[in-house]
């Protein structure tokens, strides 16, 4: 039986990843989920292990103990100081890469990058050959993580690959993301706890990809029959190929709920460093056959249903 280690098991993507793995047809892998702070919703079929990705000796012991065939490295920090972002995203990843090398370097390893690595690259779809030019501390830390992963592949023949997702969306998304915040505020307005939806901008455009599609992409990459020849050492964009403005998100939420929302914008909004981003994921499709299947309307609908106490499949 294949053994899979998922880091960041209590996070937004990690929980969806484990749920997807447990629902695979055929032989379900033996799954280990690493988490640090918040306790994940436990799922039968996954062994949860508490640990800090920045604890080098503990990560080495974890890899030795579980001896995974595949590692999905989803743990990371997306906000905070450059020091903390670097410590977790870069040094934490180095601990994991080093541990895999020490164990013989046989485990396939997928590391999650980010569209933030590209910064603003104009209005055309962004391919993997687009220069990396981050405009945020988060983006800087992810570029460093990305380059480190590629160095380990080159130096140690580590079977590692990077996935660069664009803006994730989907049920359970925290309020630190724009869609998560808008859906939460819509729910608060519905229940009378809030009157106005507070937004920073209506014009910024992003490529939104449902997390349930994203985790399928991650698995399509790391489980590829010709992983060593076609995936290892590369980076793959994961996105929808469509871009929507915040105003579009608002209109979609209003169409779903059947009501109009009063909006509050800051009198002096900060400059928009990335006016638009749209993904070119043709490389991923050509190599794995993956395509997104969940439209943005359904993503937001499922998010709103979950906020209102409903069940999402």
BADOKE-597751 format. One record per atom (N, C-alpha, C, O): residue in one letter; x, y, z. Coordinates in steps of 0.05 Angstrom, whole numbers, plus 32768, in hexadecimal, padded with zeros to 4 digits. Layout:
BADOKE-597751
aXYZ/...
//
This chain:
BADOKE-597751
x80117FE88000/x800080008000/x801280198000/x8025801B800F/x800A802D7FF0/x801980467FEE/x801580558008/x7FFF80578013/x802B80618012/x802A8071802A/x802E808E8022/x804080968014/x801B809F802C/x801B80BC8024/x801C80CD803D/x800D80C98050/x802E80DF803E/x803080F38053/x8026810E8049/x803081188035/x801381198057/x800881348051/x801081478067/x80078143807E/x8020815B8061/x802681708075/x801081858073/x80048189805E/x800D81948089/x7FF781A8808A/x7FDC819B808A/x7FC981A5807E/x7FD981858098/x7FC181758097/x7FA9818280A3/x7F92817B809E/x7FAD819780B4/x7F9781A580C0/x7F8F81BE80B1/x7F7C81CB80B7/x7F9E81C4809B/x7F9881DC808C/x7F8281D88078/x7F7781C28074/x7F7A81EE806B/x7F6581EE8057/x7F6A81D98041/x7F5881C9803C/x7F8181DB8035/x7F8781C8801F/x7F8C81AC802A/x7F848198801E/x7F9A81AA8040/x7FA18190804B/x7F89817F8051/x7F8A8167804C/x7F74818B805C/x7F5C817C8063/x7F4E81728049/x7F44815B8048/x7F4E81838035/x7F42817A801C/x7F538165800E/x7F4881538002/x7F6E81678011/x7F7F81538005/x7F7B81388011/x7F7981248003/x7F798137802C/x7F75811D8039/x7F5A81118032/x7F5780F9802E/x7F4681228031/x7F2B8119802A/x7F2C810D800D/x7F1F80F88008/x7F3A811A7FFB/x7F3C810F7FE0/x7F4A80F47FDF/x7F4180E27FD2/x7F6080F27FED/x7F6F80D97FED/x7F5F80C27FF8/x7F6180AC7FEE/x7F4F80C8800D/x7F3F80B38019/x7F2880AA8007/x7F1D8094800B/x7F2280BA7FF3/x7F0C80B37FE1/x7F1680A87FC7/x7F0580A47FB5/x7F3080A37FC4/x7F3A80987FAB/x7F2F807D7FA5/x7F2B806C7FB7/x7F2A80787F8C/x7F21805D7F83/x7F39804A7F85/x7F5080527F82/x7F3380317F8B/x7F48801D7F8D/x7F55801D7FA8/x7F4880217FBC/x7F6F80197FA9/x7F7D80177FC2/x7F8280337FCD/x7F9180437FC2/x7F7580397FE4/x7F7980527FF2/x7F9580517FFF/x7F9B803D800D/x7FA580667FFC/x7FC080658008/x7FBF80668027/x7FAB806E8032/x7FD4805E8033/x7FD780618050/x7FE0807E8055/x7FF58086804C/x7FD0808D8063/x7FD380AA8064/x7FDC80B38080/x7FD180AA8094/x7FF080C48081/x7FF980D18099/x7FF680EF8096/x7FFF80FB8081/x7FEA80FC80A9/x7FE5811980A7/x7FF4812880BD/x7FEF812380D5/x8007813980B5/x8016814980C8/x8009816380CD/x8002817180BA/x8005816A80E6/x7FF9818480EC/x800881908104/x801681818113/x800581AA8108/x801381B7811F/x800181C28134/x800181BA814B/x7FF181D6812C/x7FE181E58141/x7FC481DB8142/x7FBD81CC8154/x7FB481E48130/x7F9781DD8131/x7F9381C0812B/x7F9F81B58118/x7F8381B3813B/x7F7E81978138/x7F6C81928120/x7F56819F811F/x7F738181810D/x7F63817D80F5/x7F4A816D80FC/x7F49815E810F/x7F35817080EA/x7F1E815E80EC/x7F27814280E5/x7F2F813D80CE/x7F26813080F8/x7F31811580F4/x7F21810680E0/x7F08810680E1/x7F2F80F880CF/x7F2280E680BB/x7F2D80CA80BE/x7F4680C680BE/x7F1B80B780BF/x7F24809B80C2/x7F33809380A9/x7F2B80988092/x7F4A808780AD/x7F5B80808097/x7F7480918095/x7F86808B8085/x7F7680A680A6/x7F8D80B780A7/x7F9880B780C3/x7F8A80BA80D6/x7FB280B280C5/x7FC080B480DF/x7FCB80D080E3/x7FDD80D880D3/x7FC180DE80F7/x7FCA80FA80FA/x7FE180FB810E/x7FE180EE8123/x7FF4810C8107/x800D810F8117/x8012812C811C/x8013813C8109/x801581348135/x801B8150813B/x80398155813A/x804981458145/x8041816A812D/x805D8171812B/x8062818B811D/x805081968110/x807981968121/x808181B08116/x809481AC80FE/x80A9819F8101/x808C81B680E7/x809C81B380CF/x80B881C080D2/x80CA81B980C4/x80BA81D280E5/x80D481DF80EA/x80E681D180FE/x80FC81D98104/x80DB81BB8109/x80EB81AA811C/x80FA8195810B/x80EE81808104/x8113819A8105/x8122818980F2/x8124816C80FB/x811F815A80EB/x812A81688114/x812D814C811E/x8112813E811E/x811181268118/x80FD814C8125/x80E2813F8126/x80D981378109/x80CD81228105/x80DE814980F6/x80D6814380DB/x80E6812B80D0/x80DC811A80C2/x8100812A80D7/x8111811480CF/x810680F980DB/x810480E580CD/x80FE80FB80F4/x80F380E38101/x80D880DB80F5/x80D280C380F2/x80C880EF80EE/x80AE80EA80E1/x80B180DB80C6/x80A480C780C1/x80C380E580B6/x80C880D9809C/x80D380BD809F/x80CB80AA8090/x80E480B980B2/x80EF809F80B8/x80DA808B80C1/x80D9807480B9/x80C8809580D2/x80B3808480DE/x809E807D80CA/x8096806580C9/x8095809080B9/x807F808A80A7/x8089807F808C/x807A8071807E/x80A280848085/x80AE807B806C/x809B807E8054/x8093806B8047/x80938097804F/x807F809C803A/x808A8097801E/x80A1809B8019/x8078808E800D/x807E808C7FF0/x807980A77FE2/x808580AD7FCE/x806680B67FEE/x805E80D07FE2/x805A80E47FF8/x804F80DE800D/x806480FC7FF4/x806081128007/x805281297FF9/x805C81337FE5/x803C81338004/x802E814A7FFB/x80338160800F/x802781608025/x804681728009/x804E8187801C/x803D81A0801A/x804281B1800A/x802781A08029/x801481B68029/x801781C98040/x800A81DE8040/x802881C38053/x802C81D5806A/x803981EF8061/x804B81EE8050/x80318205806D/x803E821E8066/x802F82368073/x801A8232807F/x803B824D8070/x80318265807B/x802C82798064/x803E827C8054/x801582868063/x80108298804D/x800E82B58056/x800A82C78045/x801182BA8070/x801182D6807A/x802582D88091/x802A82C4809F/x803082F08095/x804282F480AB/x805B830280A2/x805D830B808C/x806E830380B5/x8087831180AF/x80988300809C/x809482E7809A/x80AA830C808E/x80BC82FD807C/x80CC82E9808B/x80D282D38081/x80D382F080A4/x80E282DD80B4/x80D382C380B9/x80DD82AD80B6/x80B982C680C1/x80A982AF80C7/x80A282A080AE/x80A1828780AD/x809C82AE8098/x809682A2807F/x80AD82918075/x80AA827B806B/x80C5829C8077/x80DD828E806F/x80E382768081/x80EA82608077/x80DF8279809B/x80E4826380AE/x80D2824B80A7/x80DC823480A7/x80B9825080A2/x80A6823A809E/x80A782308081/x80AA8218807C/x80A58242806E/x80A2823A8052/x80BD82308046/x80BD821D8037/x80D3823D804E/x80ED82358043/x80FB82218055/x8101820A804C/x81008228806E/x810F8216807F/x810081FD8087/x810B81E88089/x80E68200808A/x80D581E98090/x80D681D58079/x80D781BD807D/x80D481E08060/x80D681CF8049/x80F281C28047/x80F481AA803F/x810681D0804D/x812181C5804C/x812481AE8060/x8131819A805A/x811781B08077/x8118819A808A/x810C8181807E/x8116816B8082/x80F681848070/x80E8816D8064/x80F98162804D/x80FC814A804B/x81038173803B/x8114816A8025/x812C815B802F/x813481458025/x813981668044/x81518159804F/x814A813E805B/x8159812B8058/x8133813C8069/x812B81238075/x8127810D8060/x812E80F68063/x811A81158049/x811681028034/x813080F88028/x813380E18022/x8143810B8024/x815D81038019/x816B80F0802D/x817780DC8024/x816980F58047/x817680E4805B/x816A80C8805B/x817780B58062/x815180C68053/x814380AC8052/x8147809E8038/x813A80898033/x815880A98027/x815D809B800D/x815280A97FF5/x815880A27FDE/x814180BE7FFA/x813780CF7FE4/x812580C17FD0/x812480C97FB9/x811680AD7FD9/x8105809F7FC6/x80E980AA7FC5/x80DB80A67FB1/x80E080B97FDA/x80C480C27FDB/x80BF80D87FC7/x80CE80EB7FC4/x80A980D57FB8/x80A080EB7FA7/x809681027FB8/x808880FE7FCC/x809E811A7FB1/x809881317FC2/x808C81477FB2/x809981517F9F/x807481507FB9/x806781677FAC/x8067817E7FC0/x805C817C7FD6/x807381947FB8/x807481AC7FC9/x806281C17FBD/x806281C67FA5/x805281CE7FCE/x803F81E27FC4/x804C81FD7FC3/x805482097FD7/x804E82087FAB/x805782237FA7/x803F82367FA6/x802C82327FB5/x8040824B7F96/x802A825E7F95/x802C82707F7D/x804182757F72/x801482797F73/x8014828D7F5E/x802182A77F67/x802982B77F57/x802382AB7F82/x803182C37F8C/x804E82C47F83/x805A82DA7F85/x805982AE7F7A/x807482AE7F71/x807882BF7F58/x808D82CA7F52/x806282C27F48/x806482D17F2F/x806182EF7F32/x806A82FE7F21/x805482F87F48/x804E83147F4B/x803B831D7F34/x8029830E7F2D/x804083357F2A/x802F833F7F14/x803D833A7EFA/x805383447EF5/x8031832A7EE9/x803D83237ECF/x802D832C7EB7/x802F83207EA1/x801C83407EBB/x800B834A7EA5/x7FF0833C7EA4/x7FE9832D7EB7/x7FE2833F7E8E/x7FC783367E8C/x7FC4831B7E7E/x7FAF83107E7D/x7FDA83117E72/x7FD982F87E64/x7FDB82E07E78/x7FE682E47E8E/x7FD182C97E70/x7FD482B17E81/x7FF182AC7E88/x800382AE7E77/x7FF682A47EA1/x8011829F7EAB/x801882827EA9/x800A82717EB3/x802E827C7E9A/x803882617E98/x8050825D7EAB/x805982717EB7/x805982457EAE/x806F823F7EC0/x8089824C7EB7/x809C824F7EC7/x808B82557E9E/x80A382627E94/x80A482807E9A/x80B8828D7E95/x808E828A7EA5/x808D82A77EAD/x80A182AC7EC3/x80A2829C7ED6/x80B182C17EC1/x80C582C77ED6/x80B782CA7EF1/x80A282D57EF4/x80C582C07F06/x80BB82C37F21/x80C382DE7F2B/x80DB82E67F2B/x80AF82EE7F33/x80B4830A7F3C/x80A183127F52/x808F83227F4E/x80A483067F6A/x8090830A7F7F/x809083277F89/x80A583357F89/x807983307F93/x8076834B7F9D/x806E834B7FBB/x806883607FC6/x806E83337FC7/x806783317FE3/x807C83207FF2/x808A83107FE5/x807D8323800C/x808F8311801C/x808782F48019/x809882E38018/x806D82EF8017/x806482D38013/x806E82C87FF9/x807982B27FF8/x806B82D87FE4/x807582CF7FCA/x809382CA7FCA/x809C82B77FBD/x80A282DB7FD8/x80BF82D77FDA/x80C582BD7FE7/x80D782AE7FDE/x80B782B77FFD/x80BC829E800B/x80B582857FFA/x80C282717FFD/x80A182887FEA/x809982717FD9/x80AC826D7FC1/x80B182567FB9/x80B782837FB7/x80CC82807FA2/x80E482727FAE/x80EF82607FA1/x80EC827A7FC6/x8103826D7FD2/x80FD824F7FD7/x810F823E7FD3/x80E582497FE0/x80DD822D7FE4/x80DE821D7FCA/x80E782067FC9/x80D4822A7FB5/x80D3821E7F9A/x80EF82177F90/x80F582017F87/x8101822B7F92/x811D82287F89/x812B82137F9A/x813C82037F8F/x812682127FB4/x813281FE7FC5/x812A81E27FBC/x813B81D07FBB/x811081DF7FB7/x810681C47FAE/x811481BC7F94/x811C81A47F91/x811781CE7F81/x812481C87F68/x814281C27F6C/x814D81B17F5E/x814E81CF7F7F/x816B81CA7F85/x816E81AD7F90/x8180819F7F88/x815C81A57FA2/x815D818A7FAD/x815981757F97/x816681607F98/x8148817B7F84/x814481697F6E/x815E81667F5E/x816681507F57/x816A817D7F58/x8183817D7F48/x819A81717F56/x81AA81627F4B/x819D81777F70/x81B5816F7F7F/x81B381527F89/x81C881447F8A/x819B81497F90/x8198812E7F9C/x8186811B7F8C/x817F81057F95/x817E81247F74/x816B81147F63/x8152810E7F73/x814580F97F6F/x814A81217F84/x8132811D7F94/x8119811F7F82/x811781337F73/x8107810C7F82/x80F0810D7F71/x80DB81217F7B/x80C6811A7F86/x80E1813B7F78/x80D181507F83/x80C681627F6D/x80D281657F58/x80AE816D7F71/x80A1817E7F5E/x809381957F6D/x808C81927F85/x808E81AB7F5F/x808181C27F6B/x806681C77F5D/x806581C67F44/x805181CB7F6C/x803781D37F61/x803281F07F69/x803481F77F81/x802B82017F56/x8026821D7F5C/x800882237F58/x8000822B7F42/x7FF882207F6D/x7FDC82267F6A/x7FD782447F69/x7FE582547F75/x7FC2824B7F5A/x7FB982677F5A/x7FA5826A7F72/x7FA8825A7F85/x7F93827C7F72/x7F8382827F89/x7F6F826C7F90/x7F5C82677F81/x7F74825E7FA6/x7F6282487FAE/x7F4882537FB9/x7F4682697FC3/x7F3382437FB5/x7F19824A7FBF/x7F0B822F7FC5/x7F12821B7FB9/x7EF7822F7FD7/x7EE882177FDC/x7EDE82157FF9/x7EE582268009/x7ECF82017FFF/x7EC281FE8019/x7ED781FD802F/x7EEB81EE802D/x7ED2820C8044/x7EE4820C805B/x7EFB82208059/x7F0C8220806B/x7EFC82308044/x7F1282428041/x7F1182578057/x7EFC8263805D/x7F28825C8064/x7F298270807A/x7F25828C8070/x7F2782928059/x7F1F829E8083/x7F1982BA807C/x7F3282CA8075/x7F3082E1806E/x7F4982BE8077/x7F6282CC806F/x7F6482CE8050/x7F7582DC8046/x7F5282C08042/x7F5182C18025/x7F3882D1801C/x7F2482D1802B/x7F3982DE8005/x7F2482F17FFE/x7F0982E37FFB/x7EF582ED8005/x7F0882CC7FEF/x7EEE82BE7FEC/x7EE482B48007/x7ECC82B6800D/x7EF682AA8017/x7EEE82A18032/x7EE382B88043/x7ECF82B48051/x7EEF82CF8040/x7EE682E68050/x7ECB82F08045/x7EB982F78055/x7EC882F1802B/x7EAF82FB801F/x7E9782E98026/x7E8282F2802D/x7E9C82CF8025/x7E8782BC802C/x7E8082BD804A/x7E6982BD8051/x7E9482C0805B/x7E8F82C28077/x7E7F82DC807D/x7E6D82DB808E/x7E8782F28071/x7E78830B8076/x7E5C830A806B/x7E4983158077/x7E5882FC8054/x7E3D82F8804A/x7E2C82E9805E/x7E1482EF8062/x7E3882D5806B/x7E2982C5807F/x7E2382D68097/x7E0D82D380A3/x7E3582E7809F/x7E3082F980B6/x7E1A830D80B0/x7E0A831480C1/x7E1983178097/x7E048329808F/x7DE9831B808F/x7DD583268098/x7DE983028086/x7DD182F28085/x7DC682EE80A1/x7DAD82EE80A5/x7DD882EA80B4/x7DCE82E580D0/x7DCA82FE80E0/x7DC282FD80F8/x7DD0831580D4/x7DCB832E80E2/x7DE2833780F3/x7DE0834B8102/x7DF9832A80F2/x7E1083318102/x7E22834680F5/x7E3483518101/x7E1C834C80DC/x7E2C835F80CD/x7E19836D80B9/x7E05836280B0/x7E1F838680B3/x7E0E839580A0/x7E1B839A8085/x7E0E839A8071/x7E35839D8086/x7E4483A5806E/x7E5A83918068/x7E678387807B/x7E5F838B804F/x7E76837A8047/x7E8D838D8041/x7E8C839F8031/x7EA38387804F/x7EBB8399804D/x7ECF838C803A/x7ED98376803E/x7ED6839C8026/x7EE983938011/x7EFF83A7800D/x7EFB83BF8014/x7F15839E8003/x7F2C83B07FFE/x7F2A83BB7FE2/x7F3183D37FDE/x7F2183AB7FCF/x7F2083B37FB3/x7F0C83A27FA5/x7F06838C7FAD/x7F0183AD7F8F/x7EEE839D7F7F/x7EFA83967F64/x7EEF83867F55/x7F1183A17F5D/x7F1C839F7F42/x7F3183897F3E/x7F34837F7F28/x7F3F83817F54/x7F54836D7F51/x7F4883537F45/x7F33834A7F4D/x7F5783487F32/x7F4D83307F24/x7F6083187F2A/x7F79831C7F29/x7F5583017F30/x7F6582EA7F36/x7F5982D17F29/x7F4282D07F21/x7F6A82BD7F26/x7F6282A27F1C/x7F5C82917F35/x7F6E828C7F45/x7F4382897F38/x7F3A82797F4F/x7F37825C7F47/x7F2B82567F33/x7F43824B7F57/x7F41822E7F52/x7F3782207F6B/x7F4182257F81/x7F2382107F68/x7F1782027F7F/x7F2B81EF7F8B/x7F3981E07F7D/x7F2D81EF7FA6/x7F4181DE7FB4/x7F3C81C17FAE/x7F4F81B17FAE/x7F2481B97FA9/x7F1E819D7FA2/x7F2981957F87/x7F30817E7F83/x7F2A81A87F75/x7F3781A37F5B/x7F5681A47F5F/x7F6481947F53/x7F5F81B67F70/x7F7C81B97F75/x7F88819F7F80/x7F9D81967F77/x7F7B81937F94/x7F87817B7FA0/x7F8781647F8C/x7F9881527F8D/x7F7481637F7A/x7F74814F7F64/x7F8C81547F52/x7F9981417F49/x7F92816D7F4D/x7FAA81747F3D/x7FC4816B7F4B/x7FD5815F7F3E/x7FC581707F65/x7FDD81687F74/x7FE2814A7F72/x7FF881417F6D/x7FCC813B7F75/x7FCF811E7F74/x7FD481147F58/x7FE381017F54/x7FC981217F44/x7FCE811A7F28/x7FEC811D7F21/x7FF7810D7F12/x7FF881317F2D/x801581367F28/x802581217F37/x803681137F2A/x8021811E7F51/x8033810D7F61/x802F80EF7F5C/x804080E07F63/x801880E87F52/x801280CB7F4D/x801680C47F2F/x800F80AE7F27/x802180D67F20/x802480D27F03/x803580B97EFE/x804A80B57F0B/x802D80A97EEA/x803B80907EE4/x805880967EDB/x806A80867EE1/x805D80AD7ECF/x807880B47EC6/x808180CC7ED5/x808C80DF7ECA/x807E80CB7EEF/x808480E27F00/x80A280EB7EFD/x80A781027EF9/x80B480D87EFF/x80D080DF7EFD/x80D880EC7EE3/x80E880FF7EE2/x80CC80E37ECD/x80D380ED7EB3/x80C481077EAC/x80CF81197E9F/x80AB810A7EB5/x809B81207EAC/x809381357EC1/x808A814B7EBA/x8098812F7EDA/x808F81417EF0/x80A6814B7F02/x80A881637F08/x80B781397F0A/x80CC81407F1E/x80DD81567F13/x80E681567EFC/x80E381697F25/x80F4817F7F1E/x80E681967F10/x80F381AA7F08/x80CC81947F0C/x80BD81A87EFE/x80AA81B77F10/x80A781B07F28/x809E81CC7F06/x808981DB7F14/x807081DA7F02/x807281DC7EEA/x805981D77F0F/x803F81D77F00/x802C81EB7F0C/x802781EC7F24/x802181FC7EFB/x800C820F7F03/x7FF282007F06/x7FEC81ED7EF7/x7FE282087F1A/x7FC881FC7F1E/x7FB482137F20/x7FB482227F33/x7FA382157F0C/x7F8F822B7F0B/x7F7982247EF8/x7F78820F7EEC/x7F6682377EF6/x7F4E82327EE6/x7F50823D7ECA/x7F4282357EB8/x7F6382517EC5/x7F65825E7EAC/x7F5082747EA8/x7F4D827F7E92/x7F42827B7EBD/x7F2E82907EBD/x7F3582A47ED3/x7F3F829D7EE8/x7F2F82BE7ECE/x7F3482D27EE3/x7F1A82E07EE9/x7F0A82E67ED8/x7F1782E67F03/x7EFF82F47F0D/x7F08830B7F1F/x7F1C83097F2E/x7EF983217F1E/x7EFE83377F30/x7EEF83327F4A/x7EDE83217F4C/x7EF783427F5F/x7EE883407F78/x7ECB83487F74/x7EB9833D7F81/x7EC6835B7F62/x7EAB83637F5B/x7E9C834B7F4F/x7E8483487F55/x7EA9833B7F3F/x7E9C83227F35/x7E95830F7F4B/x7E8083037F4B/x7EA7830C7F5F/x7EA282FB7F76/x7E8983047F84/x7E7882F47F8C/x7E88831E7F88/x7E71832A7F96/x7E5783257F87/x7E43831D7F93/x7E5783287F6D/x7E3F83247F5D/x7E3783077F5E/x7E1F83017F5F/x7E4A82F57F5F/x7E4482D87F60/x7E3782D17F7B/x7E2482C27F7C/x7E4382DC7F91/x7E3882D67FAB/x7E1B82E27FAD/x7E0A82D57FB9/x7E1782F97FA2/x7DFC83067FA3/x7DE882F57F93/x7DD182F27F9B/x7DF182EA7F7C/x7DDF82D97F6C/x7DD882BF7F7B/x7DC182B67F79/x7DEB82B57F8B/x7DE5829C7F9A/x7DD382A17FB1/x7DC082927FB6/x7DD882B77FC0/x7DC882BD7FD8/x7DAE82CC7FD2/x7D9C82CC7FE2/x7DAC82D87FBA/x7D9482E77FB3/x7D9183017FC1/x7D7B830B7FC5/x7DA7830D7FC9/x7DA683277FD6/x7DBD83397FCE/x7DD2832E7FC5/x7DBA83537FD1/x7DD083667FCB/x7DDD836E7FE5/x7DD0836F7FFA/x7DF783727FE4/x7E0783797FFC/x7E1283967FFA/x7E1B839E7FE5/x7E1083A38010/x7E1C83BE8012/x7E3A83B98016/x7E4383A98027/x7E4A83C88007/x7E6783C58007/x7E7583DD8013/x7E6E83F4800D/x7E8A83D88023/x7E9A83ED802E/x7EB683E98023/x7EC383D48026/x7EC183FE8016/x7EDC83FE800C/x7EED8413801B/x7EE284278023/x7F07840E801E/x7F178422802C/x7F19843C801C/x7F1A843B8003/x7F1A8453802A/x7F1C846D801C/x7F35846F800B/x7F35847C7FF6/x7F4B84638015/x7F6484648006/x7F6F84488004/x7F80843F8014/x7F6584397FF1/x7F6E841D7FEE/x7F8B841B7FE8/x7F96842C7FDB/x7F9984067FF2/x7FB584027FEC/x7FB983FC7FCE/x7FA683F37FC1/x7FD084027FC3/x7FD483FC7FA7/x7FD283DE7FA1/x7FDB83CE7FB1/x7FC783D87F8A/x7FC483BC7F82/x7FDD83B37F73/x7FE083BA7F5C/x7FEE83A47F81/x8008839C7F75/x800483877F5F/x801583847F4D/x7FEF83777F61/x7FE983637F4D/x7FCC83687F44/x7FBA835C7F4F/x7FC883787F2F/x7FAD837E7F26/x7F9E83667F1C/x7F8683637F1F/x7FAD83537F10/x7FA0833C7F05/x7FB483247F03/x7FCC83297F00/x7FA9830C7F05/x7FB982F47F00/x7FA782DF7EF4/x7F9082DB7EFD/x7FB082D27EE0/x7FA182BC7ED4/x7FB482A57ECD/x7FCB82AA7EC3/x7FAC828D7ED2/x7FBE82767ED0/x7FBD82687EB4/x7FA882657EA8/x7FD482607EAB/x7FD6824E7E95/x7FDF82337EA0/x7FF6822F7EA8/x7FCD82207EA2/x7FD382067EAD/x7FD481F07E97/x7FCF81D97E9C/x7FDB81F97E7F/x7FDC81E67E68/x7FF181D07E6C/x7FEE81BA7E64/x800881D77E7A/x801C81C37E7F/x801181AD7E90/x801581957E8A/x800381B47EA5/x7FF781A07EB7/x7FE3818E7EA8/x7FE381767EAB/x7FD3819A7E97/x7FC0818B7E87/x7FCE81787E73/x7FC781617E70/x7FE381827E66/x7FF181727E52/x7FFF815A7E5F/x800181457E52/x800A815E7E77/x801981487E84/x800681347E92/x800B811C7E90/x7FF2813E7E9F/x7FE1812D7EB0/x7FC481297EA6/x7FB781167EAE/x7FBB813B7E95/x7F9F81397E8C/x7F8C81487E9E/x7F7481497E99/x7F9681537EB4/x7F8581617EC8/x7F7881797EBC/x7F8481887EAD/x7F5F817D7EC3/x7F5081967EBD/x7F3F819D7ED4/x7F34818A7EE2/x7F3B81B67EDB/x7F2881BD7EF0/x7F0B81B77EE8/x7F0481B87ED1/x7EFB81B07EFC/x7EDF81A87EF6/x7ECA81B87F06/x7EB381B67F01/x7ED381C77F1A/x7EC081D57F2C/x7EC181F37F25/x7ED582007F2A/x7EAA81FD7F1B/x7EA9821A7F15/x7EA8822B7F2E/x7EA182227F43/x7EB082447F2B/x7EB182567F42/x7E9682597F50/x7E94825A7F68/x7E8082597F40/x7E66825C7F4C/x7E6082457F5F/x7E55824A7F75/x7E68822D7F58/x7E6382167F6A/x7E7582187F83/x7E6C82117F99/x7E8D82217F7F/x7EA082247F96/x7E9382377FAB/x7E9282307FC2/x7E8A824E7FA2/x7E7E82617FB4/x7E6482577FC0/x7E5E825C7FD7/x7E5582497FB0/x7E3C823E7FB9/x7E41822A7FD0/x7E33822A7FE4/x7E5482197FCC/x7E5B82057FE0/x7E6682127FFA/x7E6182098010/x7E7682277FF6/x7E808236800D/x7E6A8243801D/x7E6A82418036/x7E57824F800F/x7E40825B801D/x7E2F8246802B/x7E25824B8041/x7E2B8230801E/x7E1B821A802A/x7E2882118044/x7E1B820C8058/x7E43820E8044/x7E518205805C/x7E4F821A8072/x7E4B82138089/x7E528233806B/x7E4F8249807F/x7E348249808C/x7E31824F80A4/x7E208241807C/x7E0482418086/x7DFD82278094/x7DE68223809C/x7E1182158098/x7E0C81FD80A6/x7E0481E58095/x7DFB81D180A0/x7E0681E8807B/x7DFF81D28069/x7E1581BE8066/x7E2B81C18071/x7E1081A98056/x7E2381948051/x7E2D81978034/x7E1E819C8022/x7E4781958031/x7E5381978016/x7E60817C800F/x7E6F8171801F/x7E5B81737FF7/x7E6681597FEF/x7E83815D7FE5/x7E9081497FDD/
//
